[in-house]
């Protein structure tokens, strides 16, 4: 487990998030990172918009699923 991932998990647990929510957030950040072939902490708002657009067009996700991606990827945990 990477140091950044452990920090994110610890912070989410400190905020009393459910384990299922933590798992979903970790999955989202990992998918985001793989999409751009880089660490999520180097993400900028434009990257988040591009990723959300890909979720709509490439993976055909529903708007409610895509709308939750922005806050997860824009959090301080993703920015490093």
Secondary structure, DSSP 8 states (H G I E B T S, - for coil): --HHHHHHHHHHHHTT--HHHHHHHHHHHHHHHHHHTS-GGG--HHHHHHHHHHHHHTS---HHHHHHHHHHHHSHHHH-
